[in-house]
Amino acid sequence: MPNPARLRAAALTATAVLLSALLAGCGDGPQDDADLTEQKLSWKDCPAPSQAEGGGPAPSPLPDGDDWQCATMKAPRDWDDPEGDTIGLALIRARTSGPADRRIGSLVFNFGGPGGSGVTTLPAFGEDYATLRTRYDLVSFDPRGVGRSAPVECLDDEQLDAYFQQDATPDDAAERTKLMDNTEKFNSACEKHSEEMLPHVATTDAARDMDLMRQVLGDDELHYFGISYGTELGGVYAHLFPKKVGRAVFDAVVDPTQNPEESSLGQAQGFQLALGNYAEDCVSKVEDCPVGDSVQDVENRIARLLKDLDRKPIPGIFPRDLTQTAATGGIAQALYSKDFWEYLTEGLEQAYDGDGRILMALSDSLNGRNEDGEYSNITAANVSINCADDKPRYGPAFVEEQLPEFRKASPLFGDYLAWSMVGCTGWPVAGAADHPDVSAPGAAPILVIGNTGDPATPYEGAGRMADALGKDVGVELTYKGQGHGAYDSKNKCVQNAVHGYLLDGKVPAAGTVCS
């Protein structure tokens, strides 16, 4: 099972949007003799998103009436053979709303995942970045293997429905065997349908794509806003191209010092913390909390629900049932944003009465499934990129040894996140490293924002990212808040710090705290 915390961008996008796309795809044969850095992009109106991007309508015009524009950029399929076959990378932009003489350049966004479509996500949140648009062209893209950028393909929609109905927290030998069989089937399908792309979807490949993008867009430096996995991508870019880093912000920061086991354990702790914060908020309201009388009661009732669902699922979204796994994923999805807490409360109320529709809808969002039963390629891309990046391969015996520690970290999410580690077992491509190298001596300052209540990228990771970037590079800012990320919380202190740096070049003091 893919790690739900690393599905953040596409998951939230599927819940709130499905708004845009562009036409791109694999190039046929070798590239032209011309240097790819000299290619000219043909910007056009954006078509509706492809199924791999999540489907839905084309993006609506911007508030000032301007249209979103889309293009395809050629990049080498294999960066070790830059004169070989090319692929098409899907891009989207909103031209700056300010005067030309105030334009700084392009601000490139990656919203996370890995596997999230930037082409659908940027217009969904375009209004949130209106201030940044006064001095930048806002640009995002589908990274290689994602959406319309040579997408990785694995299981079809019907097969994915069955895949996500499986028991991802096995209790006995038979269930463990079935989980590993399903993992093997998924990974074999990826190899069958996407064998040519699987060796070329690592984060280092995407970072090289971004430097090509920087040059094609006409910028001397890469100005960048990375969120969640986007902070890892940004850190790898800074390591590879430290002298090309412009003004950059990392929000909802991945801990670059952790291996996959440590990351999963940290996320178990983070989701448990977020669940406690949700429960405390619910029981502190003036009216009675409908899902428990105290924090412990809320957590106990959820634990009983999940145990009951393991024995007997309840009706979800017809014809599928809400299983223990789907309910756990739905609860985790709702913890990504405080704005979703009301849906979690309503979903739990319904589930206690035998109706699993809301929790299943949240779970579908996490997995990239739309109302028509079609899946984006978020799961295929997420697994492919993670397995290309992560060297460790964890089998069931290893997971079972770690289960006590995971359960101690989180009685509710421990098993779920521990067993997610088997996803790369038997993957056909070797992983690159235990953890990414983000050291970037000589790079410009990078603003690194950690949120104390973040479930998916726990707060401690921001400080470790700042340290790993190096002296005078990583500048840490703390936001005392809830949810995954800080800028989109609309906290004025956070946004003023981001705007001050990206728009005016003013680096906030290291150790700044916003609440």
C-alpha positions as CSV (number, residue, x, y, z in Angstrom):
1,M,0.0,0.0,0.0
2,P,1.3,3.5,-0.8
3,N,2.1,5.7,2.2
4,P,-1.0,8.0,2.6
5,A,1.1,10.9,3.9
6,R,3.0,11.0,0.6
7,L,-0.2,11.2,-1.4
8,R,-1.1,14.6,0.0
9,A,-1.2,16.9,-3.0
10,A,-3.2,14.8,-5.3
11,A,-5.5,13.6,-2.5
12,L,-6.5,17.1,-1.5
13,T,-6.8,18.1,-5.1
14,A,-9.2,15.2,-5.8
15,T,-11.3,16.4,-2.9
16,A,-11.5,20.1,-3.7
17,V,-10.9,20.4,-7.4
18,L,-10.1,18.5,-10.7
19,L,-9.9,21.7,-12.6
20,S,-7.3,21.7,-15.4
21,A,-4.8,20.0,-17.6
22,L,-2.8,20.1,-20.8
23,L,-1.9,17.9,-23.7
24,A,1.5,16.3,-23.5
25,G,3.1,12.9,-24.0
26,C,6.0,10.9,-24.9
27,G,8.2,12.0,-27.8
28,D,8.8,9.6,-30.6
29,G,12.5,8.8,-31.4
30,P,15.6,10.9,-30.7
31,Q,15.4,14.6,-30.0
32,D,16.3,17.2,-32.7
33,D,19.9,18.3,-33.0
34,A,19.0,21.6,-31.3
35,D,19.9,21.9,-27.7
36,L,16.7,21.3,-25.6
37,T,17.5,24.4,-23.6
38,E,16.8,26.4,-26.7
39,Q,13.3,24.9,-27.3
40,K,10.4,27.4,-27.6
41,L,7.2,26.5,-25.7
42,S,3.9,26.8,-27.5
43,W,1.5,28.1,-24.9
44,K,-2.2,27.5,-25.6
45,D,-5.5,27.4,-23.7
46,C,-5.6,24.4,-21.4
47,P,-7.8,21.4,-22.3
48,A,-9.7,19.3,-19.7
49,P,-7.5,17.1,-17.5
50,S,-6.8,13.6,-18.7
51,Q,-7.9,10.7,-16.6
52,A,-4.3,10.3,-15.3
53,E,-4.6,13.8,-14.0
54,G,-7.9,13.2,-12.3
55,G,-10.4,14.2,-14.9
56,G,-12.9,17.2,-14.7
57,P,-13.3,20.4,-16.6
58,A,-10.7,22.7,-18.0
59,P,-9.5,25.4,-15.6
60,S,-11.8,28.4,-15.2
61,P,-10.3,31.9,-16.0
62,L,-8.4,33.7,-13.4
63,P,-10.2,36.3,-11.3
64,D,-8.9,39.1,-13.5
65,G,-10.2,37.3,-16.6
66,D,-6.9,36.0,-17.9
67,D,-6.8,32.4,-19.0
68,W,-4.5,29.7,-17.8
69,Q,-2.0,28.6,-20.5
70,C,-0.5,25.1,-21.1
71,A,2.5,23.8,-23.0
72,T,4.6,20.7,-23.4
73,M,8.4,20.8,-22.7
74,K,10.7,18.1,-24.2
75,A,13.1,16.5,-21.8
76,P,15.4,13.4,-22.1
77,R,13.8,10.2,-21.0
78,D,17.2,9.2,-19.6
79,W,19.3,12.0,-18.3
80,D,22.3,9.7,-18.6
81,D,21.7,9.7,-22.4
82,P,20.6,13.3,-23.0
83,E,20.7,12.9,-26.8
84,G,18.4,9.9,-26.7
85,D,14.6,9.6,-26.7
86,T,12.6,12.5,-25.3
87,I,9.4,12.7,-23.2
88,G,6.9,15.5,-23.0
89,L,6.4,17.3,-19.7
90,A,3.1,19.0,-19.2
91,L,3.3,22.7,-17.9
92,I,0.8,25.3,-16.9
93,R,1.2,29.0,-16.2
94,A,-0.6,32.2,-15.2
95,R,1.2,35.2,-16.6
96,T,2.0,37.9,-14.0
97,S,-0.7,40.3,-13.2
98,G,1.7,43.2,-12.4
99,P,3.7,45.6,-14.7
100,A,6.4,44.1,-16.8
101,D,9.1,46.2,-15.1
102,R,8.2,44.6,-11.8
103,R,8.3,41.0,-13.0
104,I,11.0,38.9,-11.3
105,G,10.5,35.8,-13.4
106,S,8.7,32.5,-13.1
107,L,7.8,30.9,-9.7
108,V,7.7,27.2,-10.1
109,F,5.4,25.1,-7.8
110,N,5.5,21.5,-6.8
111,F,2.6,20.5,-4.5
112,G,3.8,17.1,-3.4
113,G,2.8,13.5,-3.6
114,P,5.0,12.3,-5.1
115,G,2.7,11.8,-7.9
116,G,0.5,14.9,-7.7
117,S,-0.4,16.7,-10.9
118,G,0.7,20.3,-10.6
119,V,-1.3,21.1,-13.8
120,T,-4.5,20.4,-11.9
121,T,-3.4,21.7,-8.5
122,L,-2.1,25.1,-9.4
123,P,-5.4,26.5,-10.9
124,A,-7.3,24.9,-8.0
125,F,-5.5,27.1,-5.6
126,G,-4.6,29.9,-8.0
127,E,-6.4,32.6,-6.0
128,D,-4.4,31.7,-2.9
129,Y,-1.2,32.9,-4.8
130,A,-2.6,36.1,-6.3
131,T,-0.2,38.2,-4.3
132,L,2.8,36.2,-5.6
133,R,1.4,36.6,-9.1
134,T,1.9,40.4,-8.9
135,R,5.6,39.8,-9.6
136,Y,5.9,36.3,-11.0
137,D,4.5,34.1,-13.7
138,L,3.0,31.2,-11.7
139,V,4.2,27.9,-13.2
140,S,3.6,24.3,-12.3
141,F,4.0,20.9,-14.1
142,D,3.2,17.2,-14.0
143,P,6.5,15.6,-13.0
144,R,7.8,12.8,-15.2
145,G,5.6,9.7,-14.6
146,V,2.7,11.8,-13.5
147,G,-0.5,12.9,-15.2
148,R,0.3,13.8,-18.8
149,S,4.0,13.6,-18.4
150,A,4.8,10.1,-19.7
151,P,2.5,8.7,-17.0
152,V,3.3,5.4,-15.3
153,E,0.5,2.9,-15.7
154,C,-0.2,-0.1,-13.5
155,L,-3.7,-1.5,-12.6
156,D,-6.9,-0.4,-14.4
157,D,-9.8,1.1,-12.6
158,E,-11.6,-2.2,-11.8
159,Q,-8.4,-3.7,-10.5
160,L,-7.7,-0.6,-8.4
161,D,-11.1,-0.9,-6.8
162,A,-10.2,-4.4,-5.7
163,Y,-6.7,-3.4,-4.7
164,F,-8.0,-0.7,-2.3
165,Q,-10.6,-3.1,-0.8
166,Q,-7.8,-5.4,0.4
167,D,-6.9,-5.8,4.1
168,A,-3.7,-3.7,4.4
169,T,-3.2,-4.6,8.1
170,P,-3.0,-8.4,8.1
171,D,-3.7,-10.2,11.3
172,D,-2.6,-13.8,10.4
173,A,-0.5,-15.7,7.9
174,A,-3.3,-16.0,5.3
175,E,-3.9,-12.3,5.3
176,R,-0.2,-11.6,5.1
177,T,0.2,-13.9,2.1
178,K,-2.7,-12.2,0.4
179,L,-1.2,-8.7,1.0
180,M,2.1,-9.7,-0.4
181,D,0.4,-11.4,-3.4
182,N,-1.5,-8.2,-4.1
183,T,1.7,-6.2,-3.8
184,E,3.4,-8.5,-6.3
185,K,0.5,-8.2,-8.8
186,F,0.6,-4.4,-8.5
187,N,4.3,-4.1,-9.0
188,S,4.3,-6.6,-11.9
189,A,1.5,-4.6,-13.6
190,C,3.7,-1.5,-13.3
191,E,6.6,-3.3,-14.9
192,K,4.4,-4.7,-17.7
193,H,2.8,-1.4,-18.7
194,S,5.6,1.1,-17.9
195,E,8.9,-0.8,-18.1
196,E,10.6,1.9,-20.1
197,M,9.8,4.7,-17.6
198,L,10.3,3.0,-14.3
199,P,14.1,3.5,-14.2
200,H,13.7,7.2,-15.0
201,V,11.2,8.7,-12.5
202,A,13.5,9.3,-9.5
203,T,13.5,12.7,-7.8
204,T,17.0,13.4,-9.2
205,D,15.5,13.1,-12.7
206,A,12.7,15.5,-11.8
207,A,15.2,17.9,-10.4
208,R,17.1,17.9,-13.7
209,D,13.9,18.5,-15.5
210,M,13.3,21.6,-13.3
211,D,16.7,23.0,-14.3
212,L,15.9,22.5,-17.9
213,M,12.5,24.2,-17.2
214,R,14.3,27.1,-15.6
215,Q,16.4,27.6,-18.8
216,V,13.5,27.2,-21.2
217,L,11.4,29.7,-19.2
218,G,14.3,32.1,-19.5
219,D,15.4,32.5,-15.9
220,D,18.9,32.7,-14.6
221,E,17.8,31.2,-11.3
222,L,15.0,28.9,-10.2
223,H,12.5,30.7,-8.0
224,Y,10.6,27.9,-6.3
225,F,7.7,27.1,-3.9
226,G,7.8,23.4,-2.8
227,I,5.1,21.8,-0.6
228,S,5.4,18.4,1.1
229,Y,7.3,16.1,-1.2
230,G,8.0,19.3,-3.2
231,T,10.4,20.2,-0.4
232,E,12.4,17.0,-1.0
233,L,12.4,17.7,-4.7
234,G,13.5,21.3,-4.0
235,G,16.2,20.1,-1.6
236,V,17.6,17.7,-4.2
237,Y,17.5,20.5,-6.8
238,A,19.5,22.7,-4.5
239,H,22.1,20.0,-3.9
240,L,22.5,19.4,-7.7
241,F,22.4,23.1,-8.7
242,P,23.2,25.2,-5.7
243,K,24.3,28.2,-7.7
244,K,21.0,28.2,-9.6
245,V,18.8,28.5,-6.5
246,G,16.9,31.8,-6.6
247,R,14.2,32.7,-4.0
248,A,12.8,29.5,-2.6
249,V,10.3,28.5,0.0
250,F,9.8,25.0,1.5
251,D,6.4,24.4,3.3
252,A,5.3,21.1,5.0
253,V,8.8,19.9,5.0
254,V,10.0,16.3,4.5
255,D,12.7,15.2,6.8
256,P,15.7,14.4,4.5
257,T,17.7,12.6,7.2
258,Q,15.2,9.7,7.6
259,N,15.0,6.4,5.8
260,P,11.6,5.1,4.8
261,E,11.1,3.2,8.1
262,E,11.9,6.3,10.2
263,S,9.7,8.4,8.0
264,S,6.8,6.0,8.3
265,L,7.2,5.8,12.1
266,G,7.4,9.6,12.3
267,Q,4.2,9.9,10.3
268,A,2.5,7.4,12.7
269,Q,3.3,9.7,15.5
270,G,2.2,12.7,13.4
271,F,-1.2,11.3,12.5
272,Q,-1.8,10.3,16.1
273,L,-0.9,13.8,17.3
274,A,-3.3,15.3,14.7
275,L,-6.1,12.9,15.7
276,G,-5.6,14.0,19.3
277,N,-5.8,17.6,18.3
278,Y,-8.9,17.0,16.3
279,A,-10.5,15.2,19.3
280,E,-9.5,18.0,21.7
281,D,-11.1,20.6,19.3
282,C,-14.3,18.6,19.1
283,V,-14.8,18.0,22.8
284,S,-13.9,21.6,23.6
285,K,-16.8,23.0,21.6
286,V,-19.7,24.5,23.5
287,E,-22.1,21.9,22.2
288,D,-21.5,18.2,22.9
289,C,-19.0,16.5,20.6
290,P,-21.0,13.9,18.7
291,V,-18.2,11.4,18.4
292,G,-17.0,11.2,22.1
293,D,-17.1,12.8,25.5
294,S,-13.3,13.2,25.9
295,V,-10.2,13.0,23.8
296,Q,-9.6,9.4,25.0
297,D,-13.3,8.5,24.4
298,V,-13.1,9.8,20.8
299,E,-9.9,7.7,20.2
300,N,-11.4,4.7,21.9
301,R,-14.6,4.8,19.8
302,I,-12.6,5.2,16.6
303,A,-10.5,2.2,17.6
304,R,-13.6,0.1,18.2
305,L,-15.0,1.2,14.8
306,L,-11.9,0.1,13.0
307,K,-11.8,-3.2,14.8
308,D,-15.5,-3.9,14.0
309,L,-14.9,-3.0,10.3
310,D,-12.0,-5.5,10.2
311,R,-14.5,-8.2,11.2
312,K,-17.5,-6.9,9.2
313,P,-17.4,-4.0,6.7
314,I,-20.4,-1.7,6.4
315,P,-22.0,-0.3,3.2
316,G,-19.9,2.5,1.7
317,I,-20.4,3.9,-1.8
318,F,-22.4,1.3,-3.7
319,P,-21.4,-1.4,-4.6
320,R,-18.3,-1.1,-2.4
321,D,-18.1,-1.6,1.4
322,L,-16.3,0.5,3.9
323,T,-13.5,-1.7,5.1
324,Q,-11.1,-1.1,8.0
325,T,-8.4,-0.1,5.5
326,A,-10.7,2.4,3.7
327,A,-11.9,3.9,6.9
328,T,-8.3,4.4,8.2
329,G,-7.4,6.0,4.9
330,G,-10.4,8.3,5.1
331,I,-9.7,9.4,8.6
332,A,-6.1,10.1,7.7
333,Q,-7.2,12.1,4.7
334,A,-9.4,14.3,6.9
335,L,-6.5,15.1,9.2
336,Y,-4.5,16.8,6.5
337,S,-6.5,20.0,6.9
338,K,-8.5,21.5,9.8
339,D,-11.0,22.5,7.2
340,F,-11.8,18.8,6.8
341,W,-12.5,18.1,10.5
342,E,-16.2,18.8,10.2
343,Y,-16.4,16.1,7.5
344,L,-14.5,13.7,9.7
345,T,-17.0,14.3,12.5
346,E,-20.0,13.7,10.2
347,G,-18.3,10.7,8.6
348,L,-17.7,9.1,12.0
349,E,-21.3,9.8,13.1
350,Q,-22.6,8.1,10.0
351,A,-20.2,5.2,10.3
352,Y,-21.3,4.5,13.9
353,D,-24.8,4.2,12.5
354,G,-23.7,1.8,9.8
355,D,-23.3,4.3,6.9
356,G,-19.8,4.5,5.5
357,R,-20.3,6.8,2.6
358,I,-18.4,9.9,3.9
359,L,-15.4,8.0,5.1
360,M,-15.3,6.1,1.8
361,A,-15.5,9.4,-0.1
362,L,-12.5,10.7,1.9
363,S,-10.7,7.4,1.2
364,D,-11.4,7.7,-2.5
365,S,-10.0,11.2,-2.4
366,L,-6.8,9.9,-0.9
367,N,-6.5,7.2,-3.6
368,G,-7.3,9.5,-6.5
369,R,-10.7,8.0,-7.4
370,N,-13.3,10.4,-8.8
371,E,-17.1,10.0,-8.6
372,D,-17.2,8.3,-12.0
373,G,-15.0,5.5,-10.6
374,E,-12.0,6.6,-12.6
375,Y,-8.6,6.8,-11.0
376,S,-5.8,9.3,-11.6
377,N,-2.4,7.7,-11.8
378,I,-1.4,9.1,-8.4
379,T,-1.0,5.6,-6.8
380,A,1.1,4.3,-9.7
381,A,3.3,7.4,-9.8
382,N,3.6,7.5,-6.0
383,V,4.8,4.0,-5.7
384,S,7.1,4.3,-8.8
385,I,8.8,7.4,-7.6
386,N,9.2,6.3,-4.0
387,C,10.6,2.9,-5.0
388,A,13.0,4.6,-7.5
389,D,14.2,6.9,-4.6
390,D,14.3,4.5,-1.6
391,K,17.0,1.9,-1.4
392,P,15.6,-0.2,1.5
393,R,13.3,-3.1,0.7
394,Y,11.2,-4.2,3.7
395,G,9.6,-7.6,3.8
396,P,6.8,-8.9,6.1
397,A,9.2,-10.4,8.6
398,F,10.8,-7.0,9.1
399,V,7.5,-5.2,9.4
400,E,6.3,-7.7,12.1
401,E,9.4,-7.0,14.1
402,Q,8.7,-3.3,14.0
403,L,5.0,-3.5,14.8
404,P,5.3,-3.0,18.6
405,E,7.1,0.3,18.0
406,F,4.6,1.5,15.4
407,R,1.7,0.6,17.7
408,K,3.3,2.5,20.5
409,A,3.6,5.5,18.3
410,S,0.0,5.2,17.1
411,P,-2.6,2.7,18.3
412,L,-4.8,3.7,15.3
413,F,-2.4,4.3,12.5
414,G,0.6,2.2,13.5
415,D,-0.3,-1.0,11.7
416,Y,-1.4,0.8,8.6
417,L,1.8,2.8,8.2
418,A,4.0,-0.1,9.2
419,W,2.6,-2.4,6.5
420,S,2.8,0.3,3.9
421,M,6.5,-0.2,4.0
422,V,6.2,-3.5,1.9
423,G,5.1,-1.6,-1.2
424,C,8.6,-1.7,-2.8
425,T,9.2,-5.4,-2.1
426,G,10.1,-7.0,-5.4
427,W,10.1,-3.7,-7.3
428,P,11.9,-4.2,-10.6
429,V,14.1,-1.1,-10.3
430,A,16.7,-0.7,-7.5
431,G,16.2,2.3,-5.2
432,A,18.8,5.1,-5.2
433,A,19.6,5.8,-1.5
434,D,18.5,5.5,2.1
435,H,17.6,9.2,2.1
436,P,18.0,12.2,-0.2
437,D,21.1,14.4,-0.2
438,V,20.0,18.0,0.1
439,S,23.3,19.6,1.2
440,A,23.6,22.8,-0.9
441,P,26.7,24.9,0.2
442,G,26.7,28.2,-1.5
443,A,23.0,28.3,-2.4
444,A,20.9,31.3,-1.8
445,P,18.8,31.3,1.4
446,I,15.8,28.9,1.4
447,L,12.9,29.6,3.7
448,V,11.9,26.4,5.5
449,I,8.5,26.4,7.3
450,G,7.5,23.8,9.8
451,N,4.0,23.4,11.3
452,T,3.8,22.0,14.8
453,G,0.6,20.2,14.1
454,D,1.4,18.7,10.8
455,P,0.4,15.0,10.6
456,A,2.2,14.0,7.4
457,T,5.5,15.8,7.6
458,P,6.1,16.2,11.3
459,Y,7.4,19.5,12.6
460,E,10.9,18.2,13.5
461,G,11.7,17.6,9.9
462,A,11.8,21.3,9.1
463,G,14.7,21.9,11.5
464,R,16.5,18.9,10.1
465,M,16.0,20.1,6.5
466,A,17.3,23.6,7.4
467,D,20.4,22.0,9.0
468,A,21.0,19.6,6.1
469,L,20.8,22.4,3.5
470,G,23.7,23.9,5.3
471,K,24.9,27.0,7.1
472,D,23.4,30.3,5.8
473,V,21.1,28.3,3.4
474,G,18.2,26.8,5.4
475,V,16.3,29.5,7.4
476,E,13.7,27.9,9.6
477,L,10.3,29.5,10.5
478,T,7.9,27.8,12.9
479,Y,4.1,28.0,12.5
480,K,2.1,26.9,15.6
481,G,-0.9,25.5,13.8
482,Q,-2.8,22.5,12.5
483,G,-2.9,20.7,9.2
484,H,-0.4,19.8,6.5
485,G,1.4,23.0,5.6
486,A,1.4,26.6,6.7
487,Y,1.0,29.1,3.9
488,D,-2.5,27.8,2.9
489,S,-3.7,28.2,6.5
490,K,-4.0,32.0,5.6
491,N,-1.9,32.8,8.7
492,K,-0.8,36.5,8.1
493,C,2.5,36.1,9.9
494,V,3.4,33.1,7.7
495,Q,2.2,34.8,4.5
496,N,3.9,38.0,5.3
497,A,7.2,36.2,5.7
498,V,6.8,34.3,2.4
499,H,5.8,37.4,0.6
500,G,8.6,39.4,2.1
501,Y,11.1,36.9,0.8
502,L,9.7,35.9,-2.6
503,L,8.5,39.4,-3.6
504,D,11.1,41.7,-1.9
505,G,14.1,39.4,-1.1
506,K,13.8,40.0,2.7
507,V,14.8,36.8,4.5
508,P,13.1,36.5,7.9
509,A,15.2,36.0,11.0
510,A,16.0,32.3,11.6
511,G,13.8,31.0,14.4
512,T,10.8,33.2,13.6
513,V,7.7,31.9,15.2
514,C,4.1,32.5,13.9
515,S,1.0,31.5,15.7
